[in-house]
């Protein structure tokens, strides 16, 4: 990545680019932040559902959001994850994960009566955030498009529904 190439692609001069971003690190940090905010906004939209939504529909919305709204290109997603710590955005990624978990928790609390009695919604939300991130990332890496990713999303939905509704045998 060069600033000249970024400026050319953006249709601005290198000088204009430097007015907003003093160096490549600042530019890369802004890209990481942008994609994180876009993803968080899409997750927030998925959480805002109608009052008659079932738990299954809620889970469908979460899985669809995770699988369909990851940054566009799997290579871009991988690069964003790799560069975040190098451009001072590791904490931003952690904060973003916590925000997503909080959104999931809100959705789960609306369906508290359908959840296994021994399940804490906050703990479940943290687990689901990790599962959704990992499964969606793996699907994008190994199956950028097509049926395999759809099947993985369906299996992820099945796993999540079983986790949310089945009580643990042991404490």
N, C-alpha and C positions, 0 to 999 in steps of 0.2 A: 504494500500500500504506500503510495506516495501522495503528498499533498497536491501535487500538480495533477495527478490522475483523478483524485477525489474532486478537485475544483472543476476539472473538465467535465466529469460525469454530472456534477451538480449544475453546470452551466454558469459558474461564477469564476471570478479571477482568484488566483492564489492569495492576493492581498485581501480580498473580501473574506476568504476563508479564514485567514489569520486574524481578522477582526473579531471573529466569534470563537475561534479555537486556537489557542496560542501554540499548540504542537499536535503531533499525531496522537499522543497519549490522550489528550483532552478530547480529540475528535472520536477516538475509539471508545472512550468512556461515555460520550454522548450517545453513540450508537447502542451500546449495551443498555444504557438507561432507557432509551427510546423503545427498544424491543421489549424490555421488561415491563414498561408502562402499558404498552399496547396489549401484551398478554394479560396483565392484571385487569385492565379495563374489560377485556373479553370475558374473563372469569367472573367479574362483577356482574356483567350482563346475564351470564348463565345462572347466577345465584338469584337474580330477581325474577322469580317465577310466579305464576298465578296461584291463587289460594287453593285451588283444587288439585294441585300437583301431587302425584303419589310419590312414594319413596323411589320406586323403580324409575319414574320419569325424572326425578331429581338426579339419580345416579346416571341415567342416560345423558342428561345435560352436562354433568361434570366430565364424563368420559369423552363425549363429543367435543367439548371445549378443549380438553387436554390434547386430544389427538388431531383436531382440525385446526387449531389456532396456534400451534407452535410456530416459531419463525419459519418463514416460507421454505427455505432450502435447508436440507439436513446439514449440508456443509457449513452454512451460515450459523446454524444453531450450535454446531460443534465449535466453531471459531468463537462465538460469543461466550460460551462456557469457558473455553481455554484462555481467552484474553481478559476476562473479567478480573481475575486476581492481579494480573500484570498491569492493569490500568487503574488499580485502586478501587475496584468495584466488587470485591469479594463480599464485603459487608452488605452492599446493595442487593446482591443475589440472595443472601440470607434473609434480609428484610423482606424481599419480594416473596420468598417462600413462606415466611411467617404471615404475610398479608393474604396469600392464597389460602393457607391453612385456616385463617380466620374467616374467610369467605365460605369455605367448605363447612366450617363449624356452624356458621349461621344457617346454612341450608340444612345441616343435620338436625339442629335444634328444632326446626319447623316440623321434623318428622320423628321427634323423640319417642312418641308412642309406638312407632314401628321398629325402633332399634332394639337390639338385645338389651335386656335389663342391666347387664353387668358392663355395658359399654359406656365409657365417658366420651361425650361428643368432642371435647377438645383434643383428647388423645387420638380418637378415631380420625379427626380432621388432619392432624399432623401425619398420621400413617397414610391416609389417602393422598395427601399432597405428595408424599414421597413415592408412593406406588404409581400415581398418575404421571408424575414427572419421569420416573424411570421407564415405565412401560411406553409412554409416548415417545421418549427419546430413543429407546431401542427400536420401536417400530419405524421411526423416521430414518434411523441409521441403516437398518437392515432391509426395510421395505418402503422406500420413499413414496411409492404410489401403488395402489392396487389392492387386490383382495386380501393379501396376507396382512396388511395393516388393519383392514376392516375386521378380519377374524381375530387379530390380537386385541382390538378394541372390544369386541364381543366377549372374549375371554376375560378381559380386565373387568368388564361390567359384571360378569358372573362371579368373579372372585370378590369384588367389592360388595355385591348383594349378600353373598354368603357371610362375609366378615361382619357386615352390619346387622344381620338378623339372627345369627346363630350364637347362642351363649357359649362361653368358654366352659370346658369341663372342669378346669382347675383355676384357682384364683391367681 
